[in-house]
Amino acid sequence: MKLYTKQGDRGDTSVVGGKRNKGDARIEAFGSFEEVNALVGKARLIAVEEKSGSDLQKDLERIQHELFDCGSDTADIRPEAVNKVTASTVEWLEHRIDQYTEEAPALKKFILPGGTPLSAELHLARTVCRRAERELVRAGETEEVPAPVLIYMNRLSDYLFSAARIANSRAGKTDVEYERSAEVFTTEQERKNKK
């Protein structure tokens, strides 16, 4: 089997249920999912080198599979398409975010991306994830896009933020606060006390 098919030489690509121009908003979105996936893959390799914990390494591998699911769901334009990404996929991310938030030092202000190489790579993946989410929203302005994928991408950027903080914390690095940041991360009780 040849790797190249020449089917896309005129700027079109196949999706499940048809063809689309490679500049189509939906195609842009799942192209960005691939970018996030590559960055998460690199982060996973760095996680092994930095000995950041098998839990984080396993999370990142699972997320790589789920990003393929996001692309698959987004590439299926048939009305009867069944999504691979579901509410339970999102709930798992939320559970992991909550666990990492509990483990990490308290956070009051915005932080600068960086610290360890792993943390920096996770922050980079987070920014591309945000772009992918925006592209999916743009695609949704003209046609229906899979809602679970949109929710997943929103939650994934939060996960990548919390994972970046854990990478720093486990390596003994302190997150650098943005020096002109107001206190933006407050507990419910702190918000009530300010009123």
C-alpha positions as CSV (number, residue, x, y, z in Angstrom):
1,M,0.0,0.0,0.0
2,K,1.3,3.4,-0.9
3,L,1.3,6.2,1.7
4,Y,0.3,8.8,-0.8
5,T,-3.0,8.7,-2.6
6,K,-2.9,11.9,-4.6
7,Q,-6.6,12.4,-3.6
8,G,-5.8,15.7,-1.9
9,D,-3.7,17.3,-4.6
10,R,-6.5,19.7,-5.5
11,G,-7.0,20.9,-2.0
12,D,-9.7,18.6,-0.9
13,T,-9.7,15.9,1.8
14,S,-12.0,13.1,2.7
15,V,-14.2,13.1,5.8
16,V,-16.6,10.5,6.9
17,G,-19.7,11.2,4.7
18,G,-18.1,13.4,2.1
19,K,-15.2,15.7,1.1
20,R,-14.1,19.1,2.3
21,N,-11.7,21.8,1.2
22,K,-8.6,21.6,3.3
23,G,-9.2,25.2,4.4
24,D,-12.6,24.4,5.8
25,A,-13.1,25.4,9.5
26,R,-13.8,21.8,10.5
27,I,-10.6,20.6,8.9
28,E,-8.7,23.4,10.6
29,A,-10.0,22.2,13.9
30,F,-9.1,18.6,13.6
31,G,-5.7,19.6,12.2
32,S,-5.1,21.5,15.4
33,F,-6.2,18.4,17.4
34,E,-3.3,16.7,15.7
35,E,-0.9,19.5,16.8
36,V,-2.1,19.1,20.4
37,N,-1.6,15.4,20.1
38,A,2.0,15.8,18.9
39,L,2.8,18.2,21.7
40,V,1.2,15.9,24.3
41,G,3.2,13.0,22.9
42,K,6.4,15.0,23.3
43,A,5.3,16.0,26.8
44,R,4.8,12.3,27.6
45,L,8.4,11.5,26.6
46,I,9.7,14.4,28.7
47,A,7.5,13.1,31.6
48,V,9.4,9.8,31.4
49,E,12.8,11.5,31.4
50,E,11.8,13.8,34.3
51,K,10.3,10.9,36.3
52,S,7.3,13.0,36.9
53,G,5.0,10.1,37.9
54,S,3.5,7.2,36.1
55,D,0.0,8.7,36.7
56,L,0.9,11.7,34.6
57,Q,2.5,9.5,31.9
58,K,-0.6,7.3,31.7
59,D,-2.9,10.3,31.6
60,L,-1.0,11.8,28.6
61,E,-1.2,8.5,26.7
62,R,-4.9,8.2,27.3
63,I,-5.3,11.8,26.2
64,Q,-3.5,11.1,23.0
65,H,-6.0,8.4,22.2
66,E,-8.9,10.7,23.1
67,L,-7.5,13.4,20.8
68,F,-7.7,10.9,18.0
69,D,-11.3,10.3,19.1
70,C,-12.0,14.1,18.9
71,G,-10.6,14.2,15.4
72,S,-12.6,11.1,14.3
73,D,-15.9,12.6,15.8
74,T,-15.2,16.0,14.1
75,A,-14.4,14.3,10.8
76,D,-17.7,12.5,10.7
77,I,-20.3,14.7,9.1
78,R,-23.0,12.1,8.7
79,P,-26.3,13.1,10.5
80,E,-26.3,9.6,12.2
81,A,-22.8,9.8,13.5
82,V,-22.1,8.3,16.9
83,N,-19.5,10.1,19.0
84,K,-16.6,8.3,20.6
85,V,-16.1,11.3,23.0
86,T,-18.9,11.2,25.7
87,A,-19.8,12.8,29.0
88,S,-17.8,10.1,30.8
89,T,-14.7,11.1,28.8
90,V,-15.1,14.6,30.0
91,E,-15.8,13.5,33.6
92,W,-12.5,11.6,33.7
93,L,-10.7,14.8,32.8
94,E,-12.5,16.7,35.5
95,H,-11.6,14.1,38.1
96,R,-7.9,14.3,37.1
97,I,-8.0,18.1,37.2
98,D,-9.5,18.0,40.7
99,Q,-6.9,15.6,41.9
100,Y,-4.0,17.7,40.5
101,T,-5.5,20.9,41.9
102,E,-5.6,19.3,45.3
103,E,-2.0,18.2,45.0
104,A,-0.6,21.5,43.7
105,P,0.3,24.4,45.9
106,A,-2.5,27.0,46.3
107,L,-2.8,29.4,43.4
108,K,-4.0,33.0,43.6
109,K,-2.6,34.7,40.5
110,F,-1.9,34.0,36.9
111,I,1.4,32.3,36.3
112,L,4.1,32.4,33.6
113,P,4.4,29.3,31.4
114,G,7.7,27.6,32.2
115,G,9.5,25.9,35.0
116,T,10.6,22.5,34.0
117,P,10.8,21.4,30.3
118,L,7.7,19.2,30.9
119,S,5.7,22.1,32.4
120,A,6.7,24.4,29.5
121,E,5.7,21.7,26.9
122,L,2.3,21.2,28.7
123,H,1.7,24.9,28.6
124,L,2.5,25.0,24.9
125,A,0.0,22.1,24.3
126,R,-2.5,24.1,26.3
127,T,-2.3,27.1,24.1
128,V,-2.7,25.0,20.9
129,C,-5.6,23.3,22.6
130,R,-7.3,26.7,23.1
131,R,-6.8,27.5,19.4
132,A,-8.3,24.1,18.4
133,E,-11.3,24.9,20.6
134,R,-11.7,28.3,19.0
135,E,-11.5,26.8,15.5
136,L,-14.2,24.2,16.4
137,V,-16.4,27.0,17.7
138,R,-15.9,28.8,14.4
139,A,-16.9,25.7,12.5
140,G,-20.0,25.4,14.7
141,E,-21.1,28.8,13.4
142,T,-22.1,27.4,10.1
143,E,-22.8,23.7,10.9
144,E,-23.3,21.4,13.8
145,V,-20.1,20.1,15.4
146,P,-20.0,17.4,18.1
147,A,-20.8,19.1,21.4
148,P,-18.9,16.5,23.5
149,V,-15.7,17.3,21.6
150,L,-16.2,21.0,22.2
151,I,-16.6,20.4,25.9
152,Y,-13.7,18.0,25.9
153,M,-11.3,20.5,24.3
154,N,-12.4,23.2,26.8
155,R,-11.7,20.8,29.7
156,L,-8.5,19.5,28.2
157,S,-6.9,23.0,28.3
158,D,-7.7,23.1,32.1
159,Y,-6.2,19.7,32.5
160,L,-3.0,20.7,30.7
161,F,-2.7,23.8,32.9
162,S,-3.1,21.6,36.1
163,A,-0.7,19.0,34.8
164,A,1.9,21.7,34.0
165,R,1.6,22.9,37.6
166,I,2.0,19.4,38.9
167,A,5.1,18.9,36.7
168,N,6.7,21.9,38.4
169,S,5.5,21.0,41.9
170,R,6.8,17.4,41.7
171,A,10.2,18.7,40.5
172,G,10.4,21.2,43.3
173,K,10.0,24.2,41.1
174,T,7.8,27.1,42.1
175,D,5.4,28.6,39.5
176,V,6.4,32.2,38.7
177,E,3.4,34.5,39.3
178,Y,2.6,37.2,36.7
179,E,3.8,40.2,38.7
180,R,1.0,42.5,37.7
181,S,-1.8,39.9,38.1
182,A,-4.7,40.5,40.4
183,E,-5.8,37.6,42.6
184,V,-7.9,35.7,40.1
185,F,-8.1,32.2,41.7
186,T,-10.2,32.4,44.8
187,T,-12.2,29.9,46.8
188,E,-16.0,30.3,47.1
189,Q,-15.6,31.4,50.8
190,E,-13.0,34.0,49.8
191,R,-15.5,35.4,47.1
192,K,-18.2,35.6,49.8
193,N,-15.9,37.4,52.2
194,K,-15.1,40.1,49.6
195,K,-18.8,41.0,49.2
